[in-house]
């Protein structure tokens, strides 16, 4: 069936008294929105009225049409909000630029929300004995790279040619320590997500993305997002998931490094080389140290690196006592 050439006739049904005709109009517009969105943009008020009408039987469809029109208008905050309101009609696994762009925007919001809600434990905040790492991000590079979020490359690697990060837009998708909330009347920067249902939908989208990555063994992508979002619970969960997946895997070579070990080494390298906030770096190190100590045959070299940075005499003594108590040649060599 050929697509619509003009939306004029279909748009007229939006003003009809019969809900069936309104739903038919929305379905037709949704099917060909990529070619007729310029005409549909003139009827945004009507479609938003349908979405806000609680008696309208297909509000989610109206939200989806609105999300796609706002996407073409490059109003990404509004597009994301309506896409989340569309519920199951917003297909997360669809291989389209619209879906990939909105998911990328959801990740940006998730990172911004989690990072803003992160609080530093008092013990870590008041610990002045920890040394500062001499990194490009900490020292402030002259070429402006110090203003970029140090972990952004791990959460946003490759996007389609017309996706969010490659379009000409005023969206501030790379957060830095001087990030300011969106100004009133401006849809550019990452706006706060105040509505509870929207935040819950945002969480479901990100959790779906996490689960897809974990099923495919792309643990590092989740680690990168977790570190950038300052969400240590997700970091702990993904490392434990890698360990559990290793236990259930078949035919794994005994001398190969485990996914969990590789992941902790990866997280440790991010922490020591890229994370610029000293207190958060300390939190990550303590988490990695706890996880390493829970492993039956831990990497003592990685433990030693954590202990040296944390300047923890107690942890160093514990590690030495454990090595001696093992009473085997490998442990003594370590």
Secondary structure, 3 states (H helix, E strand, C coil): CCCCCCCHHHHHHHHCCCHHHHHHHHHHHHHCHHHHHHHHHHHHHHHHHHHHCCCCCCHHHHHHHHHHHHHHCCCHHHHHHHHHHCHHHCCCCCCCHHHHHHHHHHHHHHHHHHHHHCCCCHHHHCCCCCCCCCCHHHHCCCCCHHHCCCCHHHHCCCCCCCCCCCCCCCCCCCCCCCCCCCCCCCCCCCCCCCCHHHHHHHHHHHHHHHHHHHHCCCHHHHHHHHHHCCCHHHHHHHHHHHHHHHHHCCCCCCCCCCHHHHHHHHHHHHHHHCCCCHHHHHHHHHHHHHHHHCCCCCCHHHHHHHHHHHCCHHHHHHHHHHHHHHCCHHHHHC
